[in-house]
């Protein structure tokens, strides 16, 4: 046990100090000598044939040092999809090439077709205006149903269809599910839209390419959640730069939420330009470019059916979804609507039949990929909305119908009908806790009070489960992943006793620099402040897969744990040598090694020093040094779960929804730093409430993004949100990783949208309005229209 | 290019800027003061808030030439004289008022301006005042708590 700040302590974050002083170093804060600046020419039309691009005037502009078009990258590879999905008929998905710069056609507004490099950013931007692009605008496909019905207007002519794949999960369960629904005493059907979101990390993307002609080494400084994956993609697929000649450095990163997982063409461009010019090349996205070119999230159109007995016992869930993948396949875009969505469609319930059909659709819009929650918010929203509707139709309390169908604590490990094995959980306990923390018994009194003020008050309930710790390589391999999803850590005990821990995970707000040392300090009995986390630089860290899917602590943290175990094992050998006894007689506790039954004792620091000054080592038995690496690949996903409650007030005159309370009861397993975990949930709740009430990426029929700025896209602001109640005390420990943790980063964004919408519908129903559903964002206009239709 | 002189965090500095260069860019590119961040191009996000002659200003909304002769305070000048975090900065650390840190400089500068004008704001006043500062990470609760704590209305230390 660490003296201070080990496992379970709400240790203040050490990284905060530099951020609070203005000393963070984000990618755009790096400017090397002789840096040149890059600006992109982007399509203003959603679908267009490129006849010609005349760059001569731009090239002659003041300060311009190079201009690139798609022609310059015809010979290089494309940016691949990371998951291969097979359609129901066994055919592999359609994979059109995603080039560095558009060539032949532009396929969405914001699709980059040329780049200018100049001495200053202003010169580069001026020169972009001088590019003469002859592009014929073509009809655009935007609406997914239209895109599937239409084989004349295609996003990618060469594949002959706008359908990427038609996937069934689990196809062998299809007939049984159909039969169960046909024969069921009650079937509830709901059609809904999971609205397109724009991630909008506050730091726009930024990439700097550098090339050293002396060594042939490339260096990419970039806003990435997973620098090793970015290096692998650039090396193996896009540019062919040997991995050992490319360093990817991802320094302080200002939020990601999924949008910075992926490799983007701008990264390849600045590397190619840096080599050509032999100067650093920097590109910094504007917010406008971010709206048009970052991967968006969600965008599903779904029909879900719930078949059940009259008493509310679930018999089957059947889902048909169209999932928008946009104009190109982003790296995880094919996994998100399939395995991160379909496998969760049994929810927290003992339903025997589940079938999910997902058609992925190309449209002339920005690529869509994993955004905080990634598939699991879509699954939870569909399930928890249709369950609420069924409860209303059957006259059963929404909590009661959920409790009736919960997987019970004695059923773990539980094989869900959607193909996952839940290792642990206690959904009734979470619901018990929720009923108390949310004071559900007092709801009627609060509703009466709201009514006195002319407001309609509603209560929304939700249960969720998610599969996190995205990992087991053997499982994801079967499911179509083209990469392994383990993680790695190296623990280096320096001669003077302080410790460097090199990790594959990347921190861009999650507080790894504080939380990971808490794990190590606890195991070694040393001061956490003597431990430093090194992350974000492929030349320093082992090959790990980065941060997304609430995986950092569960996967990389477990690698840290395993590496630290190896350190203790080796240090015990050294301590035994120092104390002239057998290793099996040596105990390690509170940072000291001692020989059982004697007063012989050496400290961890003494052992560290001895490891590097091995004057009297039995070198045939013990190597010098004290440094260990572990790669950790878990046996299963982790399964965080929760029960949420939200109370809203609806103004019947305007349709405006106010959130009165939001209570989140989550099971994250063991918690290393409760302050950080609470913060993660609060942030997730804000994004989920944003989806439910405010945010919407809207394209018009011509493929123009109407909500393409922070003036049009409604980001949640401080006065849009309440204080949240966040509770993670009702925990069950993850059974298969050494820390017993499950992951907390996405929970709030998964659990809150259906909770809010359920509350709004409840308010309207209690107010005498027969409204069954309103699509998100539940804006005042939509609520008012629903009430007055 | 015009040459401007400003008093930045108590030090007189000069830079040559284009007429079209906004103050945020001049601070970052011209003076190398990268603590002030740029998160949008429509003056919405508030990551670039600095103080100009004592008033909170989004530094992307004024041209650098307009700041000629002005007193400018930025995040780099906020710490105590001994280098320790000031009351507001410390409250942000205590109450987990930041995660990725990108909006933080603007949040700190806005909070300082709020508390100068209104030393004991209500929570609703804090939330209303922050309308021009967007945070995507925290859900604002830690930020609001931090500002309430900095105003002496909440316990100074929430975390260990």
Interface residues (C-beta under 8 A of the other chain):
Chain A: X4 X5 X9 X10 X11 X12 X13 X15 X16 X17 X18 X19 X20 X21 X22 X23 X24 X25 X26 X28 X29 X31 X122 X200 X201 X202 X203 X204 X252 X253 X254 X255 X257 X286 X287 X288 X508 X509 X510 X511 X675 X676 X678 X679 X682 X683 X684 X685 X686 X687 X709 X710 X711 X715 X716 X717 X718 X719 X721 X723 X724 X748
Chain B: X18 X20 X21 X28 X29 X32 X33 X34 X35 X36 X37 X38 X39 X40 X41 X42 X44 X45 X47 X74 X75 X76 X78 X79 X85 X89 X92 X93 X94 X96 X98 X99 X100 X101 X102 X103 X104 X105 X108 X123 X124 X126 X127 X128 X130 X131 X133 X134 X135 X136 X137 X138 X139 X140 X141 X142 X143 X144 X158 X159 X160
